[in-house]
Amino acid sequence: LESGVMRPLFLRDGSLLLGQTGRGWQAKGGKVASLQHVRWDGKTIAPQIKAMTATATGLRIDLTQPLASNVSGDNLLAAFTLESWTYRDAPDYGSDELDLQPESIKALRLSEDRKSISVALSSLAQKNVHPQQTARVYHARLKAQALFETNAPDYLDAYYTLRAFPADHE
């Protein structure tokens, strides 16, 4: 885009009008201000994480595109990382990441349509590390170019804030 988006507006035809300004910041597009009209071509869908949700065994990641047919379980495991942390919740501004840790993956399972990844965690424990801590933040990262056929960015990231995993109702 030509400048920093400040006023997005979807029009009745489904297209997107973007009012943009750099507002004195270093906008990456290089222009001080711009107005751009974006129209979807009706067929291009970029690989992205559509949703990340908590499950009784860990997390589920839903994708906009299926993973490439040559991606094996080992390829997926090598291209996937998950870490978590919590913050101190206090009236003064800001907190360091507390208890930042890589999450141990018990198993990754790819859905039949290859558009959903079930992540079984080795532990669902939510440690208490500070008397004023927030919910735990989970950060999933996929090395996307190793997983999709085309149009993939280098990485796909998703974040989920969680107090407790849901109970298994089966």
C-alpha positions in Angstrom: 0.0 0.0 0.0 1.1 3.5 -0.6 0.9 4.8 3.0 -0.5 4.0 6.4 -4.2 2.9 6.4 -6.3 5.1 8.7 -9.8 4.9 7.2 -10.8 1.6 5.6 -14.4 1.4 4.3 -16.1 -1.5 2.6 -18.4 -0.3 -0.2 -21.7 -1.9 -1.2 -20.0 -3.8 -4.1 -17.7 -5.5 -1.6 -14.6 -3.5 -2.6 -12.5 -1.7 -0.1 -11.7 2.0 0.0 -8.6 2.9 1.9 -7.9 6.4 3.2 -4.2 6.5 4.1 -1.7 8.9 5.7 1.8 8.7 7.0 0.9 11.2 9.8 4.6 12.0 10.3 5.5 8.3 10.7 7.7 6.3 8.3 4.9 4.8 6.3 6.4 1.9 4.2 4.6 2.9 1.0 6.6 6.0 0.8 3.7 8.5 0.3 2.5 11.1 2.8 -1.1 10.4 1.9 -3.1 8.3 -0.5 -6.6 7.0 -1.4 -6.7 3.5 -2.8 -9.6 1.3 -4.1 -9.0 -2.4 -3.6 -11.1 -5.0 -5.5 -10.9 -8.7 -5.0 -10.3 -10.7 -8.2 -12.8 -13.3 -7.0 -10.3 -16.2 -7.0 -7.1 -15.3 -5.1 -7.1 -16.4 -1.5 -3.8 -16.0 0.3 -2.7 -18.6 2.7 -3.4 -17.3 6.2 -4.4 -18.5 9.6 -8.2 -17.9 9.8 -8.6 -18.9 13.5 -6.9 -20.4 16.4 -9.1 -21.9 19.1 -8.6 -23.8 22.4 -9.6 -27.4 22.6 -9.7 -30.0 25.3 -6.2 -31.3 24.2 -4.6 -28.1 23.1 -5.3 -25.8 20.2 -6.8 -26.0 16.7 -5.5 -23.8 13.8 -7.8 -23.2 10.9 -6.3 -22.1 7.6 -7.7 -20.3 4.5 -5.9 -22.7 2.2 -5.1 -26.4 2.4 -1.5 -27.3 3.1 0.4 -28.6 0.0 -0.1 -32.3 -0.8 3.6 -33.1 -0.3 3.6 -31.8 3.3 4.1 -34.7 5.7 3.6 -34.8 9.5 7.4 -34.4 9.9 7.4 -31.3 7.6 4.6 -29.8 9.5 6.3 -30.4 12.9 9.5 -28.9 11.6 7.7 -25.8 10.3 5.6 -25.2 13.5 6.5 -23.5 16.7 4.4 -22.7 19.7 5.4 -20.6 22.7 3.5 -19.0 25.6 3.9 -16.4 28.4 1.9 -14.3 30.8 2.0 -10.7 31.9 1.8 -9.0 35.3 -1.6 -7.2 35.5 -1.1 -4.1 37.6 -2.1 -0.4 37.5 1.3 0.8 36.3 1.9 0.7 32.6 3.5 -2.3 30.9 4.9 -5.7 31.9 7.7 -7.9 30.8 6.7 -11.3 29.4 6.7 -13.7 32.4 7.4 -17.4 32.1 8.1 -17.3 28.4 8.5 -20.9 27.3 8.3 -23.1 24.2 5.3 -25.4 24.4 6.0 -29.1 24.1 3.9 -30.7 21.3 2.5 -34.2 22.0 1.1 -34.5 18.5 0.1 -32.6 15.4 -2.9 -33.9 13.3 -3.9 -32.5 10.0 -7.6 -32.6 9.0 -8.7 -34.6 5.9 -9.2 -31.4 3.9 -5.7 -30.2 5.0 -7.1 -26.9 6.2 -7.0 -27.5 10.0 -4.2 -28.5 12.3 -5.0 -30.0 15.7 -2.2 -29.4 18.2 -2.1 -31.8 21.2 0.0 -30.3 24.0 2.1 -32.3 26.4 0.7 -30.3 29.3 -2.4 -28.1 29.7 -1.3 -26.8 33.0 -1.7 -23.0 33.5 1.1 -22.2 35.9 0.7 -19.4 38.5 3.9 -17.4 38.2 2.8 -14.1 39.7 0.0 -13.1 42.0 -1.3 -10.5 39.5 -0.8 -12.4 36.3 -3.0 -12.2 33.2 -4.3 -15.1 31.2 -1.6 -17.0 29.3 -0.8 -15.9 25.7 -0.1 -18.6 23.1 1.9 -17.7 20.0 1.8 -20.1 17.1 4.1 -19.6 14.1 4.1 -21.5 10.8 7.0 -21.3 8.3 4.4 -20.8 5.5 6.6 -21.1 2.4 7.5 -24.6 3.3 3.8 -25.6 3.7 1.8 -24.0 0.9 1.9 -24.3 -2.9 1.9 -20.5 -3.8 1.4 -17.0 -2.5 2.6 -17.7 1.0 4.4 -15.2 3.2 7.5 -16.2 5.1 5.6 -16.8 8.3 2.0 -17.0 9.5 1.4 -16.0 13.2 -1.6 -16.4 15.5 -2.1 -15.4 19.1 -4.6 -16.8 21.6 -5.1 -15.6 25.2 -6.3 -18.3 27.5 -7.1 -18.8 31.2 -8.1 -22.5 31.0 -8.5 -25.1 28.3 -12.1 -26.3 27.8 -13.2 -29.5 29.4 -13.6 -32.6 27.2 -17.3 -33.1 26.6 -17.1 -36.3 24.6 
